[in-house]
Amino acid sequence: MTRADSLLVEELCELQIASGWSDGVVTELAAISRCVEFPAGAIIFSQEVENRDLFLLSAGRVGLDMYIPARGAMRILTLCRGELLAWSALIGGGRMTATATALEPVRAIAIDGGRLLDLCDRRHDIGYPVMQRVAWALSHRLVATRLQLLDLFAQTTPHLLQLPAGGR
């Protein structure tokens, strides 16, 4: 194993998402991964553009913005160390639903989504723990989205939320 590979394994092991993974799982993931860095202000990927990498953030913050017609770009989420970015790379192709921008210098582990899917298909002993953590991350993302919606509705004037007379 090269020094770069060893550092990648070490960096993977330090992330919450990889806690509890066996050395074998981490080593296999490191073999299809690379470290990437983005300066503050860099676009990591753009909405509507295909992205093939899944990112595990190891330093910095990333803003996710969606372009909404008649409203422009709106920040929907901010991600930080230990979080998963571009999970849709795991479901095979597809265009990004948001634009990811480095809000400060970002360091991440980029995992080739196609190679990861192939690895998970071939090696269920790796695929199961990986997909289990991805599901966990997505469930937390869903909760954050629900909380944002509650906050959005809380800011809406009460008469807009009331049902019409006689309606249920």
Salt bridges, closest charged atoms under 4 A:
GLU11 OE1 - ARG107 NH2 2.76
GLU28 OE2 - ARG123 NH1 3.33
GLU37 OE2 - ARG107 NH1 2.86
GLU50 OE2 - ARG52 NH2 3.07
ASP53 OD2 - ARG34 NH2 2.71
ASP65 OD1 - ARG75 NE 2.58
GLU104 OE1 - ARG61 NE 3.19
ASP118 OD2 - ARG122 NE 3.08
ASP125 OD2 - ARG123 NH2 2.71
